[in-house]
């Protein structure tokens, strides 16, 4: 468990993690991929509100951070599939905890 006033290395590791997952979409994309491999349009439907341009940008960023893998299949036309990597799967506990926290504190979060 982290405590306030922790060492600078602790703050640095949290900063690094937040930079890899920054933005409102990355965890939602990873959550969608945790259920199985998806094509671009499938992801677009499973992450409501995201534009194709933003989804494309976020997928490239997640791939650069080795959280997802992009596979191009040799079909005509070429099909592209995205999958969560083992590195990305290591975030499943974090996503589960955020999901639980969101359910538990929904009234306070949305103000209703």
C-alpha angles and dihedrals in degrees: 000000000000120000131203113266092031121165121288090250089061091052090048093053091050090048091051092050093048092050091053091050101032120141133044098276112049098078091044090053091048090048090053091048092048087073091058145294117319140190121230096263092047090054091046090057095044094051101057117208098021118124121226090244093053093044090053092050093047093048090053090050093048089049091050088053089049092240093121136024125222117210123190112205119211097241131122110278094022114250122213123206129189125210134179113247127223086259089055092045088059085073093062093098090051091050091047091051092048089049091051093045090050092051093046096047100032094119092053093044098051095032098236 
